[in-house]
Amino acid sequence: MTLKWLAVVVATVSMTLWATGNVVTLAVNGGQLPLLVNLLALISAGTAVILAVIAELHERLNNRLSALTEFLVARLNEIETRTGDRNTGFVEGYLLSHGQDATVVPFGRRGRGAAER
């Protein structure tokens, strides 16, 4: 059972027990349950309702993020299939048209050792 529905069940049971307890106490004694019992039931029901609302909002947000992620992945795959290796071919074509071979130049040492030389 998800958190949302568990909170709804807790709120329903809490309010049912509160109403039943007050009705039975009113019928038997002509009074009501002690204030602490009433407050405990109302606070637990209110907290459960707030928890259910937050759980529903979290579920909606998670669904939207999942849909957005799927859309972005599909869009990026579409862009990848359209472009392919055009950039690689462009660079190789440029280098070949100028008659230059790409030379590999090593980087110098970095860090403390480079300053000491």
C-alpha positions as a Markdown table, in Angstrom:
| # | Residue | x | y | z |
|---|---|---|---|---|
| 1 | Met | 0.0 | 0.0 | 0.0 |
| 2 | Thr | 1.4 | 3.3 | -0.9 |
| 3 | Leu | 2.1 | 6.1 | 1.6 |
| 4 | Lys | -0.8 | 8.2 | 0.2 |
| 5 | Trp | -3.4 | 5.5 | 0.7 |
| 6 | Leu | -2.0 | 4.5 | 4.1 |
| 7 | Ala | -2.4 | 8.1 | 5.2 |
| 8 | Val | -6.0 | 8.2 | 3.9 |
| 9 | Val | -6.8 | 5.0 | 5.9 |
| 10 | Val | -5.2 | 6.4 | 9.0 |
| 11 | Ala | -7.2 | 9.6 | 8.7 |
| 12 | Thr | -10.5 | 7.8 | 8.1 |
| 13 | Val | -10.0 | 5.4 | 11.0 |
| 14 | Ser | -8.9 | 8.2 | 13.3 |
| 15 | Met | -12.0 | 10.3 | 12.4 |
| 16 | Thr | -14.3 | 7.3 | 12.7 |
| 17 | Leu | -12.9 | 6.4 | 16.1 |
| 18 | Trp | -13.2 | 10.1 | 17.2 |
| 19 | Ala | -16.9 | 10.3 | 16.1 |
| 20 | Thr | -17.8 | 6.9 | 17.5 |
| 21 | Gly | -16.1 | 7.6 | 20.8 |
| 22 | Asn | -17.9 | 10.9 | 21.2 |
| 23 | Val | -21.3 | 9.5 | 20.2 |
| 24 | Val | -21.0 | 6.6 | 22.6 |
| 25 | Thr | -19.8 | 8.8 | 25.5 |
| 26 | Leu | -22.6 | 11.2 | 24.8 |
| 27 | Ala | -25.2 | 8.5 | 24.8 |
| 28 | Val | -23.8 | 6.8 | 28.0 |
| 29 | Asn | -22.7 | 9.7 | 30.1 |
| 30 | Gly | -24.2 | 12.7 | 28.4 |
| 31 | Gly | -20.7 | 14.2 | 28.0 |
| 32 | Gln | -17.8 | 13.9 | 25.6 |
| 33 | Leu | -14.4 | 12.3 | 25.6 |
| 34 | Pro | -11.5 | 14.0 | 27.4 |
| 35 | Leu | -10.0 | 16.9 | 25.5 |
| 36 | Leu | -6.6 | 15.1 | 25.2 |
| 37 | Val | -8.3 | 12.1 | 23.4 |
| 38 | Asn | -10.2 | 14.5 | 21.1 |
| 39 | Leu | -7.1 | 16.5 | 20.2 |
| 40 | Leu | -5.0 | 13.3 | 19.6 |
| 41 | Ala | -7.6 | 12.0 | 17.2 |
| 42 | Leu | -8.0 | 15.3 | 15.3 |
| 43 | Ile | -4.2 | 15.9 | 15.2 |
| 44 | Ser | -3.5 | 12.4 | 13.8 |
| 45 | Ala | -6.3 | 12.8 | 11.2 |
| 46 | Gly | -5.0 | 16.2 | 10.2 |
| 47 | Thr | -1.4 | 15.0 | 10.0 |
| 48 | Ala | -2.5 | 12.0 | 7.9 |
| 49 | Val | -4.4 | 14.3 | 5.5 |
| 50 | Ile | -1.4 | 16.5 | 5.0 |
| 51 | Leu | 0.8 | 13.5 | 4.5 |
| 52 | Ala | -1.6 | 12.2 | 1.9 |
| 53 | Val | -1.6 | 15.5 | 0.0 |
| 54 | Ile | 2.2 | 15.7 | 0.1 |
| 55 | Ala | 2.5 | 12.1 | -1.1 |
| 56 | Glu | 0.1 | 12.8 | -4.0 |
| 57 | Leu | 2.1 | 15.9 | -5.0 |
| 58 | His | 5.3 | 13.9 | -4.9 |
| 59 | Glu | 3.8 | 11.2 | -7.1 |
| 60 | Arg | 2.7 | 13.8 | -9.7 |
| 61 | Leu | 6.1 | 15.5 | -9.7 |
| 62 | Asn | 7.8 | 12.1 | -10.1 |
| 63 | Asn | 5.5 | 11.3 | -13.1 |
| 64 | Arg | 6.2 | 14.6 | -14.7 |
| 65 | Leu | 10.0 | 14.3 | -14.3 |
| 66 | Ser | 9.9 | 10.8 | -15.7 |
| 67 | Ala | 7.9 | 12.0 | -18.8 |
| 68 | Leu | 10.3 | 14.9 | -19.2 |
| 69 | Thr | 13.3 | 12.5 | -19.0 |
| 70 | Glu | 11.8 | 10.2 | -21.6 |
| 71 | Phe | 11.1 | 13.1 | -23.9 |
| 72 | Leu | 14.6 | 14.5 | -23.6 |
| 73 | Val | 16.2 | 11.1 | -24.2 |
| 74 | Ala | 14.0 | 10.6 | -27.3 |
| 75 | Arg | 14.9 | 14.1 | -28.5 |
| 76 | Leu | 18.6 | 13.6 | -28.0 |
| 77 | Asn | 18.5 | 10.3 | -29.8 |
| 78 | Glu | 16.7 | 12.0 | -32.7 |
| 79 | Ile | 19.3 | 14.7 | -32.8 |
| 80 | Glu | 22.1 | 12.1 | -32.7 |
| 81 | Thr | 20.7 | 10.1 | -35.6 |
| 82 | Arg | 20.3 | 13.3 | -37.7 |
| 83 | Thr | 23.8 | 14.7 | -37.0 |
| 84 | Gly | 25.8 | 11.4 | -36.8 |
| 85 | Asp | 29.5 | 12.0 | -37.4 |
| 86 | Arg | 29.2 | 15.1 | -39.5 |
| 87 | Asn | 31.5 | 17.1 | -37.3 |
| 88 | Thr | 34.2 | 14.4 | -37.5 |
| 89 | Gly | 34.0 | 14.3 | -41.2 |
| 90 | Phe | 34.2 | 18.1 | -41.4 |
| 91 | Val | 37.4 | 18.3 | -39.4 |
| 92 | Glu | 39.0 | 15.5 | -41.3 |
| 93 | Gly | 38.0 | 17.1 | -44.6 |
| 94 | Tyr | 39.3 | 20.5 | -43.5 |
| 95 | Leu | 42.7 | 19.0 | -42.6 |
| 96 | Leu | 42.9 | 17.0 | -45.8 |
| 97 | Ser | 42.0 | 20.0 | -48.0 |
| 98 | His | 44.9 | 22.0 | -46.4 |
| 99 | Gly | 47.4 | 19.2 | -46.9 |
| 100 | Gln | 48.2 | 19.1 | -43.2 |
| 101 | Asp | 48.5 | 16.1 | -41.0 |
| 102 | Ala | 47.5 | 16.6 | -37.5 |
| 103 | Thr | 50.5 | 16.7 | -35.3 |
| 104 | Val | 50.5 | 15.5 | -31.7 |
| 105 | Val | 52.1 | 17.9 | -29.3 |
| 106 | Pro | 52.6 | 16.7 | -25.8 |
| 107 | Phe | 51.7 | 19.0 | -23.0 |
| 108 | Gly | 54.4 | 20.1 | -20.7 |
| 109 | Arg | 54.6 | 19.0 | -17.1 |
| 110 | Arg | 52.1 | 20.6 | -14.8 |
| 111 | Gly | 52.2 | 21.4 | -11.2 |
| 112 | Arg | 55.3 | 22.0 | -9.0 |
| 113 | Gly | 57.7 | 20.1 | -11.3 |
| 114 | Ala | 57.1 | 22.5 | -14.2 |
| 115 | Ala | 58.1 | 25.6 | -12.2 |
| 116 | Glu | 61.4 | 24.1 | -11.1 |
| 117 | Arg | 62.8 | 23.6 | -14.6 |
